Amino acid sequence: MKYSENAGRARKMIEKAIQDHKITRAKMDTILNIVTEDGHIDPHEQALLNQLKEMIENRSIKFVL
């Protein structure tokens, strides 16, 4: 299955957050802007967002201001 360019860009940013164990509000906003810039969120983008949300909730990734 081929993923959208936006999904690839979002994936790179999410992987960086996972590697760093933290994400800022600005980076989170950038990720959300990337996945919505084409007007819809495809299943792969949604899966990436769900993974990020889960990791923030279980504190694998710290949300920093």
C-alpha positions as CSV (number, residue, x, y, z in Angstrom):
1,M,0.0,0.0,0.0
2,K,1.3,3.4,-1.0
3,Y,1.1,6.1,1.7
4,S,0.6,9.8,1.0
5,E,3.5,12.3,1.0
6,N,1.8,13.9,4.1
7,A,1.8,10.6,6.0
8,G,5.5,10.2,5.3
9,R,6.3,13.7,6.5
10,A,4.1,13.2,9.7
11,R,5.8,9.8,10.3
12,K,9.3,11.4,10.3
13,M,8.2,13.9,12.9
14,I,6.5,11.3,15.0
15,E,9.5,9.0,14.8
16,K,11.7,12.0,16.0
17,A,9.3,12.5,19.0
18,I,9.6,8.8,19.8
19,Q,13.4,9.0,19.6
20,D,13.5,12.1,21.8
21,H,10.8,10.9,24.2
22,K,9.2,14.3,24.0
23,I,7.1,16.6,21.8
24,T,6.4,20.3,21.9
25,R,3.1,22.0,21.2
26,A,4.6,23.6,18.1
27,K,5.7,20.1,16.7
28,M,2.3,18.7,17.5
29,D,0.6,21.5,15.7
30,T,2.9,21.0,12.7
31,I,2.0,17.3,12.6
32,L,-1.7,18.1,12.7
33,N,-1.3,20.7,10.0
34,I,0.6,18.2,7.8
35,V,-2.0,15.5,8.0
36,T,-4.9,17.9,7.4
37,E,-3.5,20.0,4.6
38,D,-5.0,17.9,1.8
39,G,-8.5,18.2,3.4
40,H,-8.8,14.7,4.8
41,I,-7.0,12.3,7.1
42,D,-6.3,9.0,5.4
43,P,-6.2,5.7,7.4
44,H,-2.4,5.7,7.7
45,E,-2.3,9.3,8.9
46,Q,-5.0,8.4,11.5
47,A,-3.0,5.4,12.7
48,L,0.1,7.6,13.2
49,L,-2.0,10.2,15.1
50,N,-3.5,7.4,17.3
51,Q,0.0,6.0,18.0
52,L,1.3,9.4,19.0
53,K,-1.7,10.1,21.2
54,E,-1.4,6.7,22.9
55,M,2.3,7.3,23.6
56,I,1.6,10.7,25.1
57,E,-1.1,9.2,27.3
58,N,1.0,6.4,28.6
59,R,3.9,8.8,29.0
60,S,6.3,7.1,26.6
61,I,6.5,10.6,25.0
62,K,6.4,13.6,27.3
63,F,4.4,16.6,26.1
64,V,6.5,19.7,26.8
65,L,5.4,23.4,26.5
